[in-house]
Amino acid sequence: MRADERFNMTKQQLKVYQYIVEYVRKERLSPTYDEIRKECNISSVSGTYVVVKELIRKGLMEKTGRPQDSRQLRPVIDKRWVD
């Protein structure tokens, strides 16, 4: 069974989740919504927000810091969810 089926994620949610996890590992900070949009081929920043909001609702992502900070995402990492 694929990760997107096990955790009831769409392919887009899985792609965004994995991108954020890898970005945080490499850069030690989260990507901006615009960086996520570009990397994951999402048509708008508001579309990116919708995907991230759903990951937060599912408990796969947390917001940290101040609401106005552009780099406030923190993945909740479980080795089962990441390739």
DSSP file (Angstrom, degrees, kcal/mol; ACC not computed):
  #  RESIDUE AA STRUCTURE BP1 BP2  ACC     N-H-->O    O-->H-N    N-H-->O    O-->H-N    TCO  KAPPA ALPHA  PHI   PSI    X-CA   Y-CA   Z-CA
    1    1 A M              0   0    0      0, 0.0     2,-0.1     0, 0.0     0, 0.0   0.000 360.0 360.0 360.0 136.1    0.0    0.0    0.0
    2    2 A R    >>  -     0   0    0      1,-0.1     4,-2.4     4,-0.0     3,-0.8  -0.374 360.0-113.5 -78.8 158.2    1.3    3.4   -0.9
    3    3 A A  H 3> S+     0   0    0      1,-0.3     4,-2.1     2,-0.2     6,-0.3   0.874 116.0  57.0 -59.4 -39.2    1.9    6.2    1.6
    4    4 A D  H 34>S+     0   0    0      1,-0.2     5,-2.0     2,-0.2    -1,-0.3   0.782 111.1  44.0 -67.5 -24.1   -0.9    8.4    0.1
    5    5 A E  H X45S+     0   0    0     -3,-0.8     3,-0.9     3,-0.2    -2,-0.2   0.881 111.1  53.1 -82.2 -42.1   -3.4    5.5    0.6
    6    6 A R  H 3<5S+     0   0    0     -4,-2.4    -2,-0.2     1,-0.2    -3,-0.2   0.872 120.9  31.3 -60.4 -38.9   -2.2    4.6    4.1
    7    7 A F  T 3<5S-     0   0    0     -4,-2.1    -1,-0.2    -5,-0.2    -2,-0.2   0.190 109.2-116.1-110.0  14.9   -2.6    8.2    5.4
    8    8 A N  T < 5 +     0   0    0     -3,-0.9     2,-0.3     1,-0.2    -3,-0.2   0.881  62.8 150.7  53.5  44.9   -5.5    9.2    3.1
    9    9 A M      < -     0   0    0     -5,-2.0    -1,-0.2    -6,-0.3    -2,-0.1  -0.824  45.6-124.1-104.1 145.2   -3.4   11.9    1.4
   10   10 A T     >  -     0   0    0     -2,-0.3     4,-2.4     1,-0.1     5,-0.2  -0.389  33.5-105.6 -74.1 165.8   -3.9   13.0   -2.2
   11   11 A K  H  > S+     0   0    0      1,-0.2     4,-2.4     2,-0.2     5,-0.2   0.892 123.6  51.9 -59.9 -38.5   -0.9   12.7   -4.5
   12   12 A Q  H  > S+     0   0    0      2,-0.2     4,-2.5     1,-0.2    -1,-0.2   0.912 108.7  49.3 -66.1 -42.1   -0.5   16.5   -4.3
   13   13 A Q  H  > S+     0   0    0      2,-0.2     4,-2.8     1,-0.2    -2,-0.2   0.912 111.8  49.1 -62.8 -41.9   -0.6   16.5   -0.5
   14   14 A L  H  X S+     0   0    0     -4,-2.4     4,-2.8     2,-0.2     5,-0.2   0.919 111.1  49.7 -63.2 -43.4    2.0   13.7   -0.4
   15   15 A K  H  X S+     0   0    0     -4,-2.4     4,-2.2     2,-0.2    -2,-0.2   0.921 113.8  45.3 -61.7 -44.6    4.2   15.7   -2.9
   16   16 A V  H  X S+     0   0    0     -4,-2.5     4,-2.6     2,-0.2    -2,-0.2   0.925 113.3  50.3 -65.1 -45.1    4.0   18.9   -0.8
   17   17 A Y  H  X S+     0   0    0     -4,-2.8     4,-2.5     1,-0.2    -2,-0.2   0.942 112.8  45.4 -58.8 -49.5    4.6   17.0    2.5
   18   18 A Q  H  X S+     0   0    0     -4,-2.8     4,-2.4     1,-0.2    -1,-0.2   0.877 112.0  52.4 -65.1 -37.4    7.7   15.2    1.1
   19   19 A Y  H  X S+     0   0    0     -4,-2.2     4,-2.7    -5,-0.2    -1,-0.2   0.937 110.6  47.2 -62.5 -46.1    9.0   18.5   -0.4
   20   20 A I  H  X S+     0   0    0     -4,-2.6     4,-2.7     2,-0.2     5,-0.2   0.924 111.6  51.1 -62.9 -44.2    8.6   20.3    2.9
   21   21 A V  H  X S+     0   0    0     -4,-2.5     4,-2.1     1,-0.2    -1,-0.2   0.941 114.1  43.3 -57.9 -49.1   10.3   17.5    4.9
   22   22 A E  H  X S+     0   0    0     -4,-2.4     4,-2.1     2,-0.2     5,-0.2   0.895 113.1  52.1 -66.1 -40.1   13.3   17.4    2.5
   23   23 A Y  H  X S+     0   0    0     -4,-2.7     4,-3.3     1,-0.2     5,-0.4   0.932 110.5  47.9 -61.0 -46.7   13.6   21.2    2.4
   24   24 A V  H  X S+     0   0    0     -4,-2.7     4,-1.9     1,-0.2    -1,-0.2   0.892 110.4  52.6 -63.3 -39.5   13.6   21.4    6.2
   25   25 A R  H  < S+     0   0    0     -4,-2.1    -1,-0.2    -5,-0.2    -2,-0.2   0.908 118.9  35.0 -61.3 -42.1   16.3   18.7    6.4
   26   26 A K  H  < S+     0   0    0     -4,-2.1    -2,-0.2    -5,-0.1    -1,-0.2   0.914 130.6  28.3 -79.6 -44.9   18.5   20.5    3.9
   27   27 A E  H  < S-     0   0    0     -4,-3.3    -3,-0.2     2,-0.3    -2,-0.2   0.619  90.5-132.3 -98.1 -14.8   17.9   24.2    4.8
   28   28 A R  S  < S+     0   0    0     -4,-1.9     2,-0.3    -5,-0.4    -4,-0.2   0.698  83.3  70.9  66.0  20.5   17.0   24.0    8.5
   29   29 A L  S    S-     0   0    0     -6,-0.4    -2,-0.3    -5,-0.0    -1,-0.2  -0.957  89.5 -97.0-153.4 163.0   14.0   26.2    7.9
   30   30 A S        -     0   0    0     41,-0.4     2,-0.1    -2,-0.3    44,-0.1  -0.477  37.8-109.4 -85.5 155.5   10.7   25.7    6.1
   31   31 A P        -     0   0    0      0, 0.0    42,-0.3     0, 0.0    41,-0.2  -0.386  34.8-108.1 -74.0 159.2   10.0   26.8    2.5
   32   32 A T     >  -     0   0    0     39,-0.1     4,-2.3     1,-0.1     5,-0.2  -0.408  30.9-107.0 -77.9 164.5    7.7   29.7    1.8
   33   33 A Y  H  > S+     0   0    0     37,-0.3     4,-2.5     1,-0.2     5,-0.1   0.871 122.5  53.3 -60.2 -35.9    4.3   29.0    0.3
   34   34 A D  H  > S+     0   0    0      2,-0.2     4,-2.4     1,-0.2    -1,-0.2   0.894 107.3  50.0 -68.0 -39.1    5.5   30.4   -3.0
   35   35 A E  H  > S+     0   0    0      2,-0.2     4,-2.4     1,-0.2     5,-0.2   0.907 112.2  48.3 -63.7 -40.7    8.5   28.1   -3.0
   36   36 A I  H  X S+     0   0    0     -4,-2.3     4,-2.5     2,-0.2    -2,-0.2   0.931 110.5  52.4 -63.1 -44.9    6.2   25.1   -2.3
   37   37 A R  H  <>S+     0   0    0     -4,-2.5     5,-2.4     1,-0.2     4,-0.4   0.924 112.7  43.8 -56.3 -48.6    3.9   26.4   -5.1
   38   38 A K  H ><5S+     0   0    0     -4,-2.4     3,-0.8     1,-0.2    -1,-0.2   0.931 116.4  45.3 -65.4 -47.0    6.7   26.5   -7.7
   39   39 A E  H 3<5S+     0   0    0     -4,-2.4    -1,-0.2     1,-0.2    -2,-0.2   0.848 119.1  40.7 -67.4 -35.0    8.3   23.2   -6.7
   40   40 A C  T 3<5S-     0   0    0     -4,-2.5    -1,-0.2    -5,-0.2    -2,-0.2   0.288 108.6-119.3-100.9   9.7    5.0   21.2   -6.6
   41   41 A N  T < 5 +     0   0    0     -3,-0.8     2,-0.4    -4,-0.4    -3,-0.2   0.904  53.2 161.3  54.7  48.8    3.5   22.8   -9.7
   42   42 A I      < -     0   0    0     -5,-2.4    -1,-0.2    -6,-0.2     6,-0.1  -0.838  41.1-133.6 -98.7 138.7    0.5   24.4   -7.9
   43   43 A S  S    S+     0   0    0     -2,-0.4     2,-0.3     1,-0.1    -1,-0.1   0.746  78.4  14.9 -70.1 -24.6   -1.2   27.1   -9.8
   44   44 A S     >  -     0   0    0      1,-0.1     4,-1.7    -7,-0.0     5,-0.1  -0.973  67.4-118.9-147.5 160.8   -1.5   29.7   -7.0
   45   45 A V  H  > S+     0   0    0     -2,-0.3     4,-2.5     1,-0.2     5,-0.1   0.865 116.7  56.4 -65.6 -35.9   -0.3   30.5   -3.5
   46   46 A S  H  > S+     0   0    0      1,-0.2     4,-1.8     2,-0.2    -1,-0.2   0.869 105.1  51.8 -65.9 -33.8   -3.9   30.2   -2.2
   47   47 A G  H  > S+     0   0    0      2,-0.2     4,-1.8     1,-0.2    -1,-0.2   0.882 108.9  50.8 -64.9 -38.3   -4.0   26.7   -3.7
   48   48 A T  H  X S+     0   0    0     -4,-1.7     4,-2.7     1,-0.2     5,-0.2   0.908 107.1  54.1 -63.8 -42.6   -0.8   25.9   -1.8
   49   49 A Y  H  X S+     0   0    0     -4,-2.5     4,-2.8     1,-0.2    -2,-0.2   0.894 106.1  52.4 -58.7 -41.4   -2.4   27.2    1.4
   50   50 A V  H  X S+     0   0    0     -4,-1.8     4,-1.7     2,-0.2    -1,-0.2   0.912 111.1  46.6 -62.5 -43.3   -5.3   24.9    1.0
   51   51 A V  H  X S+     0   0    0     -4,-1.8     4,-1.8     2,-0.2    -2,-0.2   0.936 115.1  45.7 -64.9 -46.6   -3.0   21.9    0.6
   52   52 A V  H  X S+     0   0    0     -4,-2.7     4,-2.3     1,-0.2    -2,-0.2   0.902 109.0  55.9 -64.6 -41.4   -0.9   22.9    3.6
   53   53 A K  H  X S+     0   0    0     -4,-2.8     4,-2.2    -5,-0.2    -1,-0.2   0.884 107.7  49.3 -58.3 -39.0   -4.0   23.6    5.7
   54   54 A E  H  X S+     0   0    0     -4,-1.7     4,-1.9     2,-0.2    -1,-0.2   0.877 108.3  52.8 -69.4 -37.4   -5.3   20.1    5.1
   55   55 A L  H  <>S+     0   0    0     -4,-1.8     5,-2.6     2,-0.2     6,-0.9   0.883 110.3  49.1 -63.4 -37.7   -1.8   18.6    6.1
   56   56 A I  H ><5S+     0   0    0     -4,-2.3     3,-1.4     4,-0.2    -2,-0.2   0.922 109.0  52.1 -65.6 -44.3   -2.1   20.6    9.3
   57   57 A R  H 3<5S+     0   0    0     -4,-2.2    -2,-0.2     1,-0.3    -1,-0.2   0.860 108.3  51.7 -60.2 -36.1   -5.6   19.3    9.9
   58   58 A K  T 3<5S-     0   0    0     -4,-1.9    -1,-0.3    -5,-0.1    -2,-0.2   0.496 117.8-113.7 -80.3  -3.6   -4.4   15.7    9.4
   59   59 A G  T < 5S+     0   0    0     -3,-1.4    -3,-0.2    -4,-0.3    -2,-0.1   0.661  88.2 112.7  82.0  16.3   -1.6   16.3   12.0
   60   60 A L  S   <S+     0   0    0     -5,-2.6    16,-2.4    -6,-0.2     2,-0.3   0.566  77.6  32.9 -94.7 -11.1    1.2   16.0    9.4
   61   61 A M  E     -A   75   0A   0     -6,-0.9     2,-0.3    14,-0.3    -2,-0.2  -0.984  64.2-160.7-144.8 149.6    2.3   19.6    9.7
   62   62 A E  E     -A   74   0A   0     12,-2.5    12,-2.8    -2,-0.3     2,-0.5  -0.960  17.1-131.6-129.9 150.5    2.4   22.3   12.4
   63   63 A K  E     -A   73   0A   0     -2,-0.3     2,-0.3    10,-0.2    10,-0.2  -0.877  29.9-178.8 -98.1 134.8    2.7   26.0   12.2
   64   64 A T        +     0   0    0      8,-3.5     5,-0.1    -2,-0.5     2,-0.0  -0.822  41.3  20.4-125.2 166.5    5.3   27.6   14.5
   65   65 A G  S    S-     0   0    0     -2,-0.3     7,-0.1     3,-0.0    -2,-0.0  -0.284 105.2 -21.0  75.9-160.9    6.3   31.1   15.1
   66   66 A R    >   -     0   0    0      1,-0.1     3,-1.8    -2,-0.0    -2,-0.1  -0.550  59.7-118.8 -85.9 149.0    4.3   34.2   14.4
   67   67 A P  T 3  S+     0   0    0      0, 0.0    -1,-0.1     0, 0.0     5,-0.1   0.803 113.2  55.8 -57.4 -30.2    1.4   34.2   11.9
   68   68 A Q  T 3  S+     0   0    0      2,-0.0     2,-0.2     4,-0.0    -3,-0.0   0.587  82.2 107.8 -81.3  -8.8    3.1   36.8    9.8
   69   69 A D    <   -     0   0    0     -3,-1.8     3,-0.3     1,-0.1    -5,-0.1  -0.493  60.7-151.9 -70.1 135.7    6.3   34.7    9.4
   70   70 A S  S    S+     0   0    0      1,-0.2     2,-0.4    -2,-0.2   -37,-0.3   0.659  90.1  51.4 -82.8 -15.5    6.7   33.3    5.9
   71   71 A R        +     0   0    0      1,-0.1   -41,-0.4   -39,-0.1    -1,-0.2  -0.597  69.6 122.5-120.7  69.8    8.7   30.3    7.1
   72   72 A Q        +     0   0    0     -2,-0.4    -8,-3.5    -3,-0.3     2,-0.3   0.287  35.5 112.9-116.6   9.7    6.5   28.8    9.9
   73   73 A L  E     -A   63   0A   0    -42,-0.3   -10,-0.2   -10,-0.2   -43,-0.1  -0.657  36.5-178.2 -90.0 140.1    5.8   25.2    8.8
   74   74 A R  E     -A   62   0A   0    -12,-2.8   -12,-2.5    -2,-0.3     2,-0.1  -0.967  21.4-135.0-135.0 119.5    7.2   22.3   10.7
   75   75 A P  E     -A   61   0A   0      0, 0.0     2,-0.9     0, 0.0   -14,-0.3  -0.460  11.7-132.2 -72.5 144.0    6.5   18.7    9.5
   76   76 A V        -     0   0    0    -16,-2.4     2,-0.4    -2,-0.1   -55,-0.1  -0.871  36.9-148.3 -90.4 106.8    5.5   16.1   12.0
   77   77 A I        +     0   0    0     -2,-0.9     2,-0.4   -56,-0.0   -16,-0.0  -0.661  30.2 166.2 -94.8 129.3    8.0   13.4   10.8
   78   78 A D    >>  -     0   0    0     -2,-0.4     3,-2.6   -18,-0.1     4,-0.6  -0.993  38.1-132.2-133.4 128.8    7.3    9.7   11.0
   79   79 A K  G >4 S+     0   0    0     -2,-0.4     3,-0.6     1,-0.3    -1,-0.1   0.739 105.1  64.4 -57.2 -23.7    9.7    7.5    9.0
   80   80 A R  G 34 S+     0   0    0      1,-0.2    -1,-0.3     3,-0.0    -3,-0.0   0.750 101.8  50.4 -69.3 -21.9    6.6    5.7    7.6
   81   81 A W  G <4 S+     0   0    0     -3,-2.6     2,-0.4   -75,-0.0    -1,-0.2   0.558 102.4  66.7 -94.3  -9.6    5.5    8.8    5.8
   82   82 A V    <<        0   0    0     -3,-0.6   -64,-0.0    -4,-0.6    -5,-0.0  -0.920 360.0 360.0-120.3 137.1    8.8    9.7    4.1
   83   83 A D              0   0    0     -2,-0.4    -1,-0.1     0, 0.0    -4,-0.1   0.478 360.0 360.0 -71.2 360.0   10.6    7.9    1.3
